[in-house]
Amino acid sequence: MNRSIIFITGMSGSGKSTILEELSKRGFRTIDTDLDDFCVYTYDDKFQEFGWLWNEDKMQKLIKSHQTGILFIAGTVSNQGMYYRYFDEIIYLSTSLNNLIERVQQRTNNPYGKTKEEQKTIQSDYERFDSVIKKGASIIIDTSSPLEMIVDKIEYIAQQKIK
C-alpha cells in the first residue's frame, strides 16, 4: 500500500490542531477540517439539532484525490462516522475534561473556548460524545503525555499503515 489516510479526532482542546501542526513540520500533508473550510453549520437530522457537519462533497473530493503518501485529517463533527471506512486508522485523542478546559483557556491558535458559555458547551459535548467517539476509534491516545511522544506515536502508526 502506498497511501494511507489517518483520521485524528477528539474533543475541543484535546490537541488535534497542535498535533497536526507538528506532523506538518515533519513533512506530512495535514488537513484540519475545523479550520480549513470543510465544515458547515447546519441542522443535524441524527441529533435533531444544529451543529457542525462535514461538507460531503469536499470530503469525498479530498479522500478520492489522495493517491500517495500519508494524509492526516483531523476534526470532530457529527457525521464523521460515515467516513470511517475511508480511514486506515481512527485515532481518538483522549484527556480529562479539566485538561480540555485548561487547554482552551490557554491556547492561542483558536479563540474557541475562552468564554464560560463555550466552556459549558465543551463540557456538554464531552459528557454526550466522549464515550461515543471512543467506541468508533481504532486507537485511543492519552494526550497528557509530552507532545513529541504523542506525535512520534502517531507518526509510527501511520508509517506502519503505508508499508
C-alpha positions in Angstrom: 0.0 0.0 0.0 1.5 3.4 -1.0 -1.2 5.6 0.5 -2.8 6.0 3.9 -5.4 8.3 5.5 -5.2 8.7 9.2 -8.1 10.4 11.0 -7.4 12.2 14.3 -10.4 13.2 16.4 -11.1 14.3 19.9 -12.9 16.9 21.9 -12.1 20.6 21.6 -8.8 21.2 23.4 -7.6 17.6 23.0 -4.7 18.6 20.8 -5.8 18.0 17.3 -4.5 21.2 15.7 -1.3 21.2 17.7 -0.5 17.6 16.7 -1.4 18.4 13.0 1.0 21.4 13.2 3.8 19.2 14.4 3.1 16.5 11.8 3.1 19.2 9.1 6.5 20.4 10.3 7.7 16.8 9.8 6.7 17.0 6.2 3.3 15.3 6.3 0.2 16.5 4.5 -2.4 17.6 7.0 -5.9 18.9 6.9 -7.6 20.4 9.9 -11.3 20.2 9.0 -12.2 22.5 11.9 -10.2 25.3 10.2 -9.9 24.5 6.5 -13.5 25.2 5.4 -14.6 21.6 5.3 -17.4 22.1 7.8 -20.9 23.7 7.6 -23.1 24.7 10.4 -26.5 23.2 9.6 -29.3 21.1 11.0 -28.2 17.6 12.0 -31.0 15.2 11.5 -29.3 12.5 13.5 -29.2 14.6 16.7 -32.1 16.8 15.8 -30.2 20.0 16.5 -27.9 22.4 14.7 -24.3 21.5 14.6 -21.1 21.3 12.6 -21.1 18.7 9.8 -18.5 17.9 7.1 -19.3 19.2 3.7 -19.8 15.8 2.0 -18.7 17.0 -1.5 -15.4 18.5 -0.1 -14.7 15.4 2.0 -15.3 13.0 -0.9 -13.1 15.0 -3.2 -10.3 15.2 -0.5 -10.4 11.4 0.1 -10.5 10.5 -3.6 -7.8 12.9 -4.5 -5.3 11.4 -2.0 -3.2 8.9 -4.1 0.2 8.5 -2.4 1.8 9.1 0.9 0.2 9.7 4.3 -2.6 12.2 4.8 -3.6 13.2 8.3 -7.1 14.6 8.6 -8.4 16.0 12.0 -11.7 17.2 13.2 -14.8 16.4 15.2 -18.2 16.6 13.6 -21.5 14.7 14.0 -21.2 13.0 10.6 -17.6 11.8 10.8 -18.7 8.2 11.3 -20.0 7.9 7.8 -16.4 8.4 6.6 -14.7 5.9 8.9 -14.5 3.3 6.2 -12.1 5.5 4.2 -9.6 5.9 7.0 -6.8 3.4 7.7 -6.8 4.4 11.4 -9.1 6.5 13.6 -7.2 8.0 16.4 -9.1 9.4 19.3 -7.2 11.9 21.4 -8.3 11.5 25.0 -7.8 13.6 28.1 -9.8 14.7 31.1 -12.5 17.4 31.0 -10.3 19.5 33.3 -7.4 19.3 30.8 -9.7 20.3 27.9 -10.9 23.4 29.7 -7.4 24.4 30.8 -6.1 24.0 27.3 -8.8 26.0 25.6 -8.3 28.8 28.1 -4.6 28.9 27.4 -4.4 28.2 23.6 -3.5 31.0 21.2 -4.2 29.3 17.9 -8.0 29.1 18.3 -10.3 31.5 20.1 -13.0 28.9 20.8 -13.4 28.0 24.4 -12.5 31.3 26.1 -16.0 32.2 27.3 -17.9 30.4 30.1 -20.7 29.7 27.6 -18.3 27.9 25.2 -16.7 26.0 28.1 -20.2 24.8 29.1 -20.7 23.6 25.6 -17.3 21.8 25.7 -18.4 20.1 29.0 -21.8 19.1 27.5 -20.1 17.8 24.3 -17.6 15.8 26.4 -20.4 14.3 28.5 -22.5 13.4 25.5 -19.9 12.3 23.0 -16.6 11.3 24.6 -17.6 7.6 25.0 -19.4 7.6 21.6 -16.4 8.7 19.7 -14.1 6.5 21.7 -16.1 3.4 20.6 -15.6 4.3 16.9 -11.8 4.8 17.3 -9.3 2.1 16.4 -6.7 3.7 18.6 -7.0 5.9 21.7 -4.1 8.1 22.7 -3.9 9.8 26.1 -2.8 13.4 25.3 -1.5 14.1 28.8 1.9 12.8 27.6 4.5 15.2 26.2 3.6 16.4 22.7 6.7 15.0 21.0 5.9 11.5 22.3 2.4 11.7 21.1 3.4 12.9 17.6 6.1 10.2 17.4 3.5 7.5 18.2 1.1 8.8 15.6 3.8 9.0 13.0 4.8 5.4 13.8 1.2 4.3 13.5 0.9 6.0 10.1 4.2 4.6 8.8 3.1 1.1 9.7 0.0 1.6 7.5 1.9 2.6 4.4 4.4 -0.3 4.4 
